[in-house]
Amino acid sequence: MSSTNAHKHTRILVQAAVAACEDKKGQDTRILELDPVDSGLADFFLVTSATNDRQAVAIADEIELRLKRNYGVMPNSVEGRRVGEWILLDYVDFVVHVFLAERRAFYDIERLRKSARPLTPAEFDAELKHALADKTRAARTRSTPATAAKPATPVTPATPAKKKAPAKKVAAKPAAKKAARKAPAKKTAAKKAAPRKPAAKKAAAKKAAKKSR
């Protein structure tokens, strides 16, 4: 698991622990996001208050049970459960502190961690949802091919102008045939008209011969 994914997983576990605190009526629940330089191994402190030792034990038990049942995670160590004034559950990446209200005021753990960033459960939940949404968008971007990579839609080629040429040739052939048919008619008429001239010359010659007699 990468460091980014591990950090998000830790946030999910802290969120589940916060929900357990709220279900058991924990008071003034806060999350401290620790400075990496000052925090050692842990990323977060979860701090909540109980009105009596029985409630403190009930809150600690609910956190431990819920994380084990839903995520298979067990605390690395648990301290203070018998007394119930300050119960500490160490999950390595985050640590839960369940205090009696007066003990919390006495130790003032929030003041001791001045470099930590305090968050309410609502603020922490909003940041987690934002991080998960960014992860989902990034996953969708990787799985969806870019629009520019899609092949261009093939363009249907226009009908070539040459296809219209046969229609003109077909139309021209009958006209040529008609012209060819008419041409012999003219020649025939010329041939018929040509013999008339010799006949007229013969008739004139006959008349001249009669006069000379």
ChimeraX attribute file (.defattr): number of C-alpha atoms within 10 A of each C-alpha:
attribute: neighborCount
match mode: 1-to-1
recipient: residues
	/A:1	7
	/A:2	7
	/A:3	8
	/A:4	9
	/A:5	11
	/A:6	12
	/A:7	14
	/A:8	16
	/A:9	15
	/A:10	19
	/A:11	21
	/A:12	16
	/A:13	21
	/A:14	26
	/A:15	19
	/A:16	17
	/A:17	22
	/A:18	25
	/A:19	17
	/A:20	22
	/A:21	26
	/A:22	16
	/A:23	12
	/A:24	17
	/A:25	18
	/A:26	22
	/A:27	17
	/A:28	14
	/A:29	19
	/A:30	19
	/A:31	25
	/A:32	23
	/A:33	20
	/A:34	21
	/A:35	16
	/A:36	13
	/A:37	8
	/A:38	13
	/A:39	17
	/A:40	11
	/A:41	12
	/A:42	18
	/A:43	20
	/A:44	25
	/A:45	24
	/A:46	24
	/A:47	23
	/A:48	24
	/A:49	26
	/A:50	28
	/A:51	15
	/A:52	14
	/A:53	19
	/A:54	14
	/A:55	19
	/A:56	28
	/A:57	22
	/A:58	19
	/A:59	26
	/A:60	23
	/A:61	15
	/A:62	17
	/A:63	25
	/A:64	19
	/A:65	17
	/A:66	18
	/A:67	18
	/A:68	13
	/A:69	10
	/A:70	10
	/A:71	12
	/A:72	9
	/A:73	14
	/A:74	17
	/A:75	17
	/A:76	10
	/A:77	11
	/A:78	16
	/A:79	13
	/A:80	15
	/A:81	19
	/A:82	10
	/A:83	12
	/A:84	21
	/A:85	23
	/A:86	22
	/A:87	22
	/A:88	21
	/A:89	23
	/A:90	18
	/A:91	20
	/A:92	15
	/A:93	19
	/A:94	23
	/A:95	23
	/A:96	23
	/A:97	22
	/A:98	31
	/A:99	28
	/A:100	23
	/A:101	18
	/A:102	14
	/A:103	15
	/A:104	19
	/A:105	12
	/A:106	9
	/A:107	12
	/A:108	11
	/A:109	15
	/A:110	18
	/A:111	9
	/A:112	9
	/A:113	17
	/A:114	13
	/A:115	16
	/A:116	20
	/A:117	13
	/A:118	19
	/A:119	16
	/A:120	14
	/A:121	19
	/A:122	11
	/A:123	11
	/A:124	20
	/A:125	17
	/A:126	11
	/A:127	14
	/A:128	17
	/A:129	12
	/A:130	12
	/A:131	13
	/A:132	12
	/A:133	12
	/A:134	12
	/A:135	14
	/A:136	11
	/A:137	11
	/A:138	11
	/A:139	11
	/A:140	11
	/A:141	11
	/A:142	9
	/A:143	9
	/A:144	8
	/A:145	10
	/A:146	9
	/A:147	7
	/A:148	7
	/A:149	7
	/A:150	8
	/A:151	7
	/A:152	7
	/A:153	6
	/A:154	6
	/A:155	6
	/A:156	6
	/A:157	6
	/A:158	6
	/A:159	8
	/A:160	7
	/A:161	7
	/A:162	8
	/A:163	8
	/A:164	10
	/A:165	9
	/A:166	10
	/A:167	10
	/A:168	9
	/A:169	10
	/A:170	10
	/A:171	10
	/A:172	11
	/A:173	11
	/A:174	11
	/A:175	11
	/A:176	11
	/A:177	11
	/A:178	10
	/A:179	11
	/A:180	11
	/A:181	11
	/A:182	11
	/A:183	11
	/A:184	11
	/A:185	11
	/A:186	11
	/A:187	11
	/A:188	11
	/A:189	10
	/A:190	11
	/A:191	11
	/A:192	10
	/A:193	10
	/A:194	11
	/A:195	10
	/A:196	10
	/A:197	9
	/A:198	10
	/A:199	11
	/A:200	11
	/A:201	11
	/A:202	11
	/A:203	11
	/A:204	11
	/A:205	11
	/A:206	11
	/A:207	11
	/A:208	11
	/A:209	10
	/A:210	8
	/A:211	7
	/A:212	6
	/A:213	5
